[in-house]
Amino acid sequence: MSTTLLRARVDAEKDAEATRILSMLGIDKTTALNMYFAKIITVGGIPFETRLEGGEYARREYGAGPGQLDRATKRAAAEIRRLKKQGKLIRVA
């Protein structure tokens, strides 16, 4: 099998933390990247969910900006607290 040199810029803190975790697993970064690339080939894409975050996601999915969603989330949390106090919510396992 021929190999190629791969260079990438990575946040130093993330690199250190990932290296620490990989070390605990007994895997070096080269092996981890080879595993990642193999999985990309196997599944035909990125092997984990990817999505837009923040304002773009909120605008596309809900037609609202993050501030509007924050307010809606606070209102929903307040409603949940109110319903809990009234005993109208039940826990579903």
Secondary structure as UniProt FT lines:
FT   HELIX           12..25
FT   HELIX           29..43
FT   HELIX           54..62
FT   HELIX           66..85
FT   TURN            86..87
//
